Amino acid sequence: MSQSLSHAVALAALGGAVCLPSQAAFLEDGKATLELRNFYFNRDFRQADASQSKQEEWAQGFLLRYESGFTEGTIGVGMDALGMLGVKLDSSPERAGSGLLPRDKEKVDGAQDEYGEQGLTAKFKAGASVLKVGTLLPKLPTVLANDSRLQPQTFRGAHLNSTDIAGLTIDAGQLRQVSQRDSSDSEDMGLTTGGAKGIVASASSDRFDFASLAYKWSDQLSSSYNYAKLDRLYDQHIVNLTHLLPLGAGQSLKSDLRFARSDDDGRSNVDNRALGAMFTYGLGGHAFGLGYQHMSGDTGFAYIGGTDAFLVNFVQIGDFANAEERSWQARYDYNFAAVGIPGLTFMTRYLSGDNIDLGVGKPDGKEWERNTDIAYVFQDGPLKNLGVKWRNATLRSSHFGNDLDENRLILSYVLPLW
């Protein structure tokens, strides 16, 4: 383990040393952190005909991140680096597949003892525009890199971000390969086809083009238009409008409206319209949310396999994005900073979906999910920056899918190196 970690750290740190410029800003504006992430995952399959009774694994992750500053001049040059290592603490062939660890190819359905990944990103800055080429972790409505397990999902490609025009943010780029959260390998990108989405794709793709325009009209109102094309699989347009309405001392109403249109691009049957709305009333440390989501078209919502979906009802286990599905959500959050306990937060929500199209002659599918999160981050003392989070979920469905009970316990500690 120590040799693998040293190898990962050394390669990641190499990004800050290769072709090191003489300009001091390259180093002075740089920062490096080491995140330790200890993750226990337990998922019980409750249906009688389940082929696997549970997924249960425990692992330790190490994530070293380095971000340099930029050299001086018309075009500033910089380098970012990422080194990751995952180590198995507990697993077995009967309990593997949680997404924490890759399956061991030499053992039937077993998990590897350790795995790692290194990534380098070159970056170039002109004015308020930055071009990154290499390893990317995009966070855009059309592609949201997943970071819900031991290691984050990463992509290889190019991403241009520009904020030269006041209030306007422009993003554009192309992704060529993906490395999933439980893998060290880069591969072509595919579609999420699980559940009752009815999506059929005959190929994967090595090209994902994206562009986004986001404009902040005021401190309360913002909107965005996003386009993406997963070559040969689908085209997608997403619009989003968010508004925050102050209602007096300690009160507000946030509205989040989303609409997406997805169509096939030759080698799939994607045909989807997704409408979502989330309204959240804030009162001191309390937040009360109501959400609605509606799928229409021949298939469910389309997004790259392994990523998060930009949907108001995308939650811990389900996405409620099956063909013709209608779903609603009730959510409650509380921030204990309001009563003098900063760092402690609580969230619970309930979602219900119905009208799921399971095919001709079959009854409509239904599902519901309940989530609870409790998290605490130590604010001071010797344990400062140590985070503890417990996530619990229950999922039940009729006529399709799995019935699941799930618990996740996550300990994380971020150590600033400089």
Secondary structure as UniProt FT lines:
FT   HELIX           2..14
FT   TURN            15..19
FT   HELIX           25..28
FT   STRAND          31..45
FT   TURN            48..49
FT   STRAND          54..67
FT   STRAND          76..90
FT   TURN            93..95
FT   STRAND          103..104
FT   TURN            105..106
FT   TURN            108..109
FT   STRAND          110..111
FT   STRAND          114..126
FT   TURN            127..128
FT   STRAND          129..136
FT   STRAND          139..140
FT   TURN            141..142
FT   STRAND          143..144
FT   STRAND          154..162
FT   TURN            166..167
FT   STRAND          168..179
FT   TURN            181..182
FT   TURN            195..196
FT   STRAND          208..216
FT   STRAND          221..230
FT   TURN            231..233
FT   STRAND          234..248
FT   TURN            249..250
FT   STRAND          251..264
FT   STRAND          271..283
FT   TURN            284..285
FT   STRAND          286..296
FT   TURN            305..306
FT   TURN            312..313
FT   TURN            323..324
FT   STRAND          326..335
FT   HELIX           336..339
FT   TURN            342..343
FT   STRAND          344..356
FT   TURN            360..361
FT   STRAND          365..377
FT   TURN            382..385
FT   STRAND          386..398
FT   STRAND          404..416
//
